Amino acid sequence: MARTDADTWDLANSVGATATMVAAARAAASRRPRPVINDPFAEPLVRAVGLDLFTRLANGALDPVDLDGNLGFPRMIDTFAARAVFFDDYFAEAGTAGVQQVVIVASGLDSRPYRLTWPAGTTVYEIDQPQVIEFKTSTLSKLGAVSNAEHRAVGIDLRDDWPTALLGAGFDADQPTAWLAEGVLIGFLPQEAEVRLLDNIVSLSGDGSRLAADYGQVAGQSEEAQQQARAMTDRWRDLGLDLDIAALTYPGEHTDVAAYLWAHGWQTVTSDLAEIFTAAGLPPLGDAGQQAPANSIGFVRASLG
């Protein structure tokens, strides 16, 4: 079913299930003999959601090799492991630079507030729909997970007035902030909502703030990309999951986040998927990097001042 401006979801369906897919990939990557990412919370979170395919991927019952290329993501596990490392390194650099205020938008099943070691005095805010925040915090609480930062979860839809909710939770717009928009600006919002999100981030960012994001389109609009998306949907269904990636994304143009930030006075550094594979110490992506979605998504780290 196509997305609408008032649609709803949870972590087991629609766009919410993509957060569960990414967590399952992090869990699978963490199980490898020489993992580049270690997320001990990914598997229990995926298991609690209850989608059988992703549970089997997370707990090792499903061989990730069987998925590579068959689901539209070349080297799917490596892709999400490399993305996780890219953003983990971003937070490490921000902490070293003295940034003590962090905001993760559309946080989904991101366990960074719990699994990363934050510098003393850091406050981590995460924003997502109330039911997503409640599910994750309650699940991790039962596991005894504790953040070493001051952790403040803000349960609100990004389509609502989240800046006011964030400020009400104690956010200080005069302090430098490390923002993260992972997996949200890749077609899962209409362009006007992407711009509104970025406008709000810019308006709330004091000098010294940073932003990291991936951006582009996970499902391109060309006939070849749409054909690939349909094949991916059929493969998901063969594996027991009704997840139509193309229907979860908004068609049309999407925001070049790096160009937008540059135009608003931010310094930007961009990377492609092949480059973040190399940075994570993974074998080269090779020819797969020329195929969608690998060639239709970029990565940016930006700073203000």
PyMOL commands that set and color helices and strands:
alter all, ss='L'
color gray80, all
select helices_A, chain A and resi 16-30+42-49+52-59+64-66+76-96+112-115+130-142+162-168+191-203+223-238+245-248+257-263+273-279+286-290
alter helices_A, ss='H'
color red, helices_A
select strands_A, chain A and resi 101-105+123-128+150-155+177-185+210-216+266-271+297-304
alter strands_A, ss='S'
color yellow, strands_A
deselect
rebuild
show_as cartoon
